[in-house]
């Protein structure tokens, strides 16, 4: 009977050790999960910050592109208008030259 009681005590002691080890393992797992979650949050925050920076750069680049396109269109318009004015002036000079030639022929005749 005493041997059975001793065995029961040893069994109870082993059970306590197993329970304690299981609790320690669960706590260690919780700590690792918590650390992993914190690290994940840090990475996510860093990525969000980087994404905001890149988004700002993209918006600035798009705005610069739009300004450049508008400047190109304006320059093309001005060039076209300048050519039209030059062509109009050239035509007026040709008309005056034709009129002067006609006047000269009339005076000679």
C-alpha positions, 0 to 999 in steps of 0.5 A, a space after each residue: 500500500 505504501 508503494 502504491 501511495 509512493 507511486 501515486 505521489 510520483 505520478 502526481 509530481 510528474 503530472 504537475 511537471 507536465 502541466 508546468 511545462 505545458 504552461 511554460 510552452 504556451 507562454 513562450 508561444 504567446 510571447 513569440 506570437 506577440 513579438 511576431 505580431 509586433 514585428 509584422 506591425 512595424 514592417 506594415 507601418 514602414 511599408 505604408 510610410 514608403 507607399 505614401 512617399 512613393 505616392 507623393 513622388 508619383 503625384 509630383 511626377 504626373 503633375 510635372 508631366 502634365 505641365 510639360 505636355 501643356 508647355 509643349 502644346 503651348 509652344 506648338 500653338 505659338 509656333 503655328 500662330 507665328 507661321 500663320 502670321 508670317 505666311 499672311 505677311 508674305 502673302 501681303 508682300 506678294 500682293 503688293 509686289 503684284 500690284 506694283 508690277 501691274 502699276 509699272 506696266 500701266 505706266 509704261 503702256 
